[in-house]
Every structure is written in structure tokens, then in C-alpha cells.
Amino acid sequence: MAATTNEKETEPLLETAPDPRPGLREYLEVKRAALLAKREAQQTDPLTEPHKLRARTTAEERSGVRRIRIRHHQILSDSPPDFAGYDLGPASPEIQLGVLSSCLTHIFLIQAADLRIPLDSLEVEVQADQDPRAGQPGFEQVPIYPHNISYTVHITSPVGKERIRELHETVERKCPIYNLLITPQSVTGRVVLTGSPEEI
């Protein structure tokens, strides 16, 4: 027998197994509600242009610590003591891996909520190789950037493998940073000398 409209409105947003662990299931219900509200708002008042994302970094005087400012947030990036740093924050390549793991984690949450896949725990680990000998004699072909990037997702969920596979495939299609890294990009740059209108 088909469910009535009222039954559909009162059914749980996510299936739950008996005695669920205290974990992500309640949060995913909140996430799903926010996702549906966001979609409705976009239909009612669609965007007319893309968002402009910005990040700015300054080198702190005396220490050289890189202070990254994004909106009202700050992240410190630093070098280890053997490279004139104080180890007050991760290095830039490490932050990049953290960005990928954070984005994958978030998209797993969004898609789990959207697909009604209950999760009890979620952790994404990212690793890569970076060789400090890159570019030196005998290592000219070694990339100077992090490479051989891989990630492992640790999930606790009562659903079967097919649903988790569906979730994983959807995440890889929709994760912005994952797709940024696997797609060739164009980056432009310029240098402005302080106090001068001329670019270098």
C-alpha cells in the first residue's frame, strides 16, 4: 500500500538500526534538513553569478610564520625548526592534504544525508609522497609537489556494501577539491611592488 503524504512527512529522515551508536545519525538528519532548505532557497532565489573565493597570507615579521586569512578565520602555516621555523602549524603541502580530507569528509556527510545512508562514524585519511631531493641532480624527474595521493575512508554504518559503494561513487563525482586535484587547472599570477603602480 502506498504511503500517504502525511506518512511521508513524518517518517524518519534516515533509517536507523536498533540501538544505534551515539554518532553521526542525528547530525545527518540536521544536515539533510539544511540541504533540502538550501535547495529550496536556490530554486526560489537562484544565484546569478558564481561566488568569489579569497584567501590571503602574510609572512609575520621576525618569525616568517605564514598567517592565512580566509573570511574571519585564520590558519597558521610554519616550517619545522630545522628550516628556520617554530613548528607552529603544518606546512603548505600538509594543509593541502588536510583540505582534501576535509572536503571528502564533508561531501561524504552531505551525500549520506541526501541518500539517506546512516553513518555512525566517518574518518578520511589522505597521504602523499613528497621527495626533498626533487629537482636535484639524479632526481630531475621527481615532482616537486606532493604526488601519489591516496585516501582511505573509514566508515561505520549498518547498510550493505552496495549502498556504501553508491555513496563513494557519488562523493567522487561531487567533491570539489577531489575534482580540482584530478583535473588540469589554469593558475595565473602577478607581482605588485608595494608603493608602485607597476607590476613586475
N, C-alpha and C positions, 0 to 999 in steps of 0.2 A: 504494500500500500504506500502510495507516495506521501511524503511528509508535507504537512500544511505549511503555510508561510509563517505562522506563529511558532510551530515546532522548529523550523529552520532558524528563526531568530533566537530561540532560547537554547539551542544545542551548544555544547562547548566549542570554543574556537579550535581547540586541539584535542585529539584523542588522548586519553590518559590510561595507563595500565593501573591495576590495583596497587595501592600503597606506593605511589610514586615517590622517588627520592626528592628531597628538597634540592632543587636545581634550577634549570632554565625554563621549565614548562610554564610557570606563571608569568615569567618575563616575556616569553614568546606570545602569550595571549595579549599582553600590553603592546608588544611590537606589532602584532597583526592589526590590532585596532588602529594604531598610529599609521601603519602602512595603508590601510583602507581609507582612512581620513585624508591622508596625503594625496592619494589617487583621486579622490572625490574633489579635493580642492583644486587639483591640477586640471580636472575636467571643467570645473566651474570657472576658474580664472587661469587659463593656460599661460605658460611663460611665452614671452615674445622674443627673448634673446637668451643666450647661454650665460651662466654665471661666470664671473671673472675671479679666478682663484689667485691668491697672492701669498707669498712668503718672503720675509726679509731677514737677512742675517748680518750682524755686525761683529767684528773682532774686538773683544774687550781689551782696553789698554792694559799694558803690563803683563797680562796673563795670556792673551791670544785666544781665550775661550770664545767659541762661536755661540752667540746668543740668537737663536732662531725665533722670530716673532711671526705668529700666524693668528690673525684677528686679535683676541685679548689673551692668547696663550703664549707661553714661552717654553722652549726646549733648549737645553744646553748640550752642545757637542764639544768634545775635547779630545786631546791626544793623551796617550799614556806617558808616565814620567820619563821614559827613555827617549821620548820625542818632544821634549820641552813642554809637556803638558802636565796637568794635575789630575787627570782621570776623573773629571767632574761630570762627565757624560759620555755616551757612546760616540764612536767615530761615525762619519757620514755613511760609509758602506753598511755599518751595522744598523743605523737608523733606517736605511733603505730596506733592509731585510725586515725590520720591525714594522715598517709601513705596509709591506706586502702581507705579513702575518696578521696585522690588524685589519686590513681591508678584507682579506679572505675570511677572517673570523666574523666580521660584521655582515658580509654577504651570506655566509652560512646561516647566521641568525635571521636575516631578512627572508631568505628563501625557505628556511624551515617554517617560519611563521606563515609565509604565503602558501606553502604546500601542505600545511597542517601536519608537519612531521615533528613529533615531540622529541626534545633533546633533554637529557639530564646533565650532561657536561660536554664541553667543547674546548679544545685547545689546538692551536695551529702552530707547528714548529717549522721554521724556514732556515735553511742552511745554504751556504755557497762557498766556493773556493776563491781565495784572493792570494796571489803569489807576489811577495815583495820584490822578487827578482825580475818581475815583468819588465821588458824593455832593455834589460842589461844584455851584454854580450852572451850569446848562447841561449837567451830567453826572449829573443825579439818577437817570437810568435805568440808568447803568452799574453793574454789580455790584461790590461792594467785595471780593468773593472772586475767586480765580483762576477763569477761565471759558474757554470754547473749548478744553477739554482734549483733547489728542490724543496718541496714542502710535504709535511706529514700531518694529517688531521686525525686527532684522537677524539672519537665521539662515543658517548654512551646514550643509547636510545633503545626503546622497546621494539622499534619497527624492524622489518627484514632488510636483507641486503639490497633488494631491488629498489626500495624506496630511498635508501642511502645513496645508491648509485644515481638515481634520478636527481637527488639533491646535489650531489657532487657535480654532475654534468651541467646542471643549471647554474651553479655557482661559477664554474669556469667560463660560462657564456656571459655572465653578468658582472663579474668582479672588475671594477675599473682599473685597479693597479695591476692585477694579473694581466689584463689585456694590454695595458700600457707597456709592460715589460716584454711581452711576446710579439709586439708589433713595432716595426721600424718607426722611429719618430724623427721629426724635424725640430731642432732646437736652434734658435737664433740668439745672438748675444751682442752687446755693445759695452764700451767702457767710456765713462764720462769723468774727466778730470775735475775734481772739486774746485769751484770758483771760476771755471772756464766754461763758456757755452759750447766749446768744441768737443766733439767726440774723438776718441783715439782709434 
